[in-house]
Amino acid sequence: MGRTGAEPQRWDATSPARSGDAVLSVERLRTYFDTPAGVVKAVDDVSFSLNRGDILAIVGESGSGKSVTAQSIMKLVAMPPGRYASGQVVLDGIDLLSQSERALGAIRGKRISMIFQNPRAALNPAFTVSTLMVETLRRHDSSLSRAEAVKRAAALLRAVDFPDPERVAASYPHQMSGGMCQRVGVALSMACEPEVLIADEPTTALDVLVQATILLLLKRAHAERGLSIILITHDFGVLRALATRVIVMYAGQIQEQGRVDDVLANPQHPYTKALIQAVPDPDSTDQRLHQIEGQPPDLLNLPAGCSFADRCAFVMPKCRSERPELYEAAAGTDVRCHLFGPEASAHQ
Amino acid sequence: MLRFIIWRLIHVVPVLLGVSFVVFSILYLIPGDIATTLLSMFYTEERAAMLREQLGLDRPMFVQYGRWLWAALHGDLGQSLMMRMPVMTVLLDKTGNSLILTGASLLIVIPVSFLMGTASAARFRKPFDRFTVFFSLLLASMPVFWLGIALLYLFGVRIPLFPMSGMYNMANPGGILDLLHHLFLPAVTTAATSVAIVTRVTRGAMLDTLSQPYILAARSRGLPGSRVIYRHGVRNILPTFSNMIGLQIGYLFGSAIFSEIIFNWPGIGLQLYQSILHRDLTMVQGCVLAVAIIFVLGNMLADIIVYALDTTRK
């Protein structure tokens, strides 16, 4: 728990009340992939809600299902092999998963948009920035003339701190640095002033200085426009700097969710504890880095009980046989662990 | 762009020189003596020696090559041994006919393979995609000569929709319509294998493109599926597609040789076949050279188109 002493530099979000109104809620989402080897349960019964003006982070290691969750929200998972086995994604009373592609086309990019992990790969190499921006703007506002769209694109590019928007607009992705590409990605995602932004590891592929500018842009959009953000990351620094609430995912399920402060300072789930311990601490005198022993479970062959049981330091017989539910472990923090189950608390 | 075209044109020169040398040396090196062939029943040692001197066949190979090349550059590929006509005159006539056949096949290959390739990738693992994969495998498995004979039998003999052979109806030549009528079966035959190959490659390139992050990103901005596929996707396979087509120009010329023989189409392929049968070496040389030049020029054209389509080089 080395990090608790460091004061988190976090954006002062406008009172993210837990009971605040949800702009987006995900209910019992199950995204499965049918592969020749069997059904991969990439997202298995995930429920959460994003409050208006909140920044919700989803953390987890590779393969934990966080990116698939992000893509599922916008119904972007390729089908086949993917399928939505159950669940709802409700945006202002509309269930996105039951919408037709046509109806979704009017919502994607307009009310909910996304930025991607690999900024250059997310821009079509055959088109200039201007082409992409004008196309997106006019897709959602057919009354917009080409000339107006070009002007609007320049304004959007200036808003992500390009001093020379015209030159950037005329550029192809390969003519720009990774950081520039990601700023274009932010500008594209903001083009139609969405209510919700999904940022899928927006800074993973960037160097530290550029990471800071991208995070700053997201903070600014959040503060100035009240944008609600779902931030997918595996970087605890990013989490600290930006998020108000956090969801910890493992093997396609939510293991712990709560306020960032609470979860970082006082993690309840053994997995979260191990994860935070694994973050290298520059102040620590330990020579060895902490790691979590073992491997994440095979998503094709999940154990009958808790999916973390094989790597858990606190494993009990029950963990092998019975899958835990989400239990309230502390005020505002839910944990999927038998340590906090009704029987466990009865013993205490 | 202009600089690239000029640069590419300059690069054609050494390639063509190499081609000409290979064509010349193959015929120089194959067994058999031209003087003997020419004299046939009038052969005597003295006559053969005289003829060799006359034709310069007693000079070193490089001298012969130089003289042949110099003459070729001036449009003189020698006399056809069989037809007693300048090879160039025959070639110009036949090349035009072959280009009509190859061009018609290309006009079948380009739209059919492009549409089938992109549409099947967009319907990955759906019935249309499965059909396309099966159909192209079927087409690719049929040799040109077999398909030609099968089509000839089906649509020339059993259901006589199309004429059996030649370019025009000799008794009643009917201009362009008559030509198209005669062209249909040989063009389909020539195009078949290329359609199969280009469809498969186009499908593969398209599947690869559709799995790129920028396609997901385009969908995340609300662009309709058709626009994502046919604008964001297709734009990125155009260089691959043009490259394939450029290669197919030469390949079609090769397939055309078979269909020309089967359908008696008076092109370079048929001429080559007959010249080989008659050991008309100068004619064979001319035909092979013509095919090679068309192959090289086709690739050059494809390179220029690919360059024009490639945004990353601008």
Interface residues (C-beta under 8 A of the other chain):
Chain A: Q71 M74 L76 P80 E101 R102 L104 G105 A106 I107 R108 G109 K110 S113 M114 F116 Q117 N118 A121 A122 L123 N124 P125 A126 F127 E135 T136 R139 H140 Y172 H174 G185 L188 A191
Chain B: R125 Q212 P213 Y214 L216 A217 A218 R219 S220 R221 G222 L223 P224 G225 H232 R235 N236 T311 T312 K314
